[in-house]
Amino acid sequence: MVIPVYNEQESLPELIQRTTAACQQLPCDWEILLVDDGSSDDSARLMAEAAQQPGSHLVAVLLNRNYGQHSAIMAGFSHVSGDLVITLDADLQNPPEKFPAW
């Protein structure tokens, strides 16, 4: 799963919790790539810390400036290790809980 992130420090804990819980329901290997698009808040730090936790399936990709959502997604694609990729916006407008049903 590739998720572009820009100034989402407030929603990151919920994003990480909900996407991780949803992915744990999948019958395959998975990873969540959080791509920080040059955030000016603490998003990059929070992502990096979460990715370093033992047993984490998170990968933090940190861009040095704001390139825009499309470029952030493409940067995430370049780090993907699997065969199937899902993209999701960080604002949780689309609930990650729906992915296991697909």
C-alpha positions in Angstrom: 0.0 0.0 0.0 1.4 3.4 -1.0 0.2 6.4 1.0 1.4 10.0 0.2 1.5 12.1 3.3 1.7 15.9 3.6 1.3 17.6 7.0 -0.7 14.8 8.6 0.9 14.5 12.0 -2.5 14.7 13.7 -4.0 11.8 11.7 -1.0 9.6 11.3 -1.5 7.5 14.5 -5.1 6.6 13.3 -3.9 6.1 9.7 -1.2 3.7 10.8 -3.4 1.8 13.2 -6.3 1.4 10.7 -4.2 0.5 7.7 -2.1 -2.0 9.7 -5.3 -3.6 11.1 -6.8 -3.8 7.6 -3.7 -5.3 6.0 -3.4 -7.9 8.8 -6.7 -9.4 7.3 -5.1 -9.9 3.9 -4.1 -13.5 3.0 -0.7 -12.4 1.6 2.5 -10.6 2.5 2.1 -6.8 2.7 3.8 -3.6 3.5 2.7 0.0 3.9 4.8 2.7 2.3 4.2 6.1 3.8 5.7 8.8 1.5 6.3 12.1 3.3 6.0 14.8 0.6 8.1 17.4 2.3 5.8 18.0 5.3 6.6 21.0 7.5 5.1 19.4 10.6 6.3 16.3 12.5 4.9 13.8 9.9 8.3 12.6 8.7 9.6 12.0 12.2 6.5 10.1 13.3 6.6 8.0 10.1 10.3 7.1 10.6 9.7 6.2 14.3 6.7 4.0 13.4 8.7 2.2 10.6 11.5 1.4 13.1 9.3 -0.4 15.6 10.0 -4.1 15.9 7.7 -6.1 13.6 6.6 -3.1 11.7 5.4 -3.5 8.1 5.8 0.2 7.5 8.3 1.8 5.2 8.9 5.5 5.5 10.0 7.2 2.3 11.0 10.8 3.0 11.1 13.4 0.2 13.3 16.5 0.8 10.6 18.9 -0.4 7.0 19.1 -1.5 6.8 17.5 -5.0 3.0 17.0 -5.1 0.8 14.0 -4.6 1.4 12.4 -8.0 5.2 12.5 -7.5 4.9 11.2 -4.0 2.9 8.2 -5.2 5.5 7.6 -7.9 8.3 7.7 -5.4 6.4 5.1 -3.3 6.0 2.9 -6.4 9.8 2.9 -6.8 10.1 1.4 -3.3 7.4 -1.3 -3.6 8.6 -4.9 -3.2 5.3 -6.7 -4.0 3.3 -7.4 -7.2 0.0 -5.7 -6.3 -0.1 -2.0 -5.2 -3.0 -0.1 -3.6 -2.9 3.6 -3.1 -4.7 5.4 -0.3 -5.0 9.0 0.7 -3.7 9.8 4.2 -6.9 11.7 5.1 -8.8 8.3 5.4 -11.6 9.5 3.2 -11.6 6.0 1.8 -11.7 3.5 4.7 -8.8 1.0 4.6 -11.1 -1.5 6.3 -12.7 -2.1 2.9 -9.5 -3.4 1.2 -9.6 -7.0 2.6 -13.1 -7.4 1.1 -11.7 -6.7 -2.4 
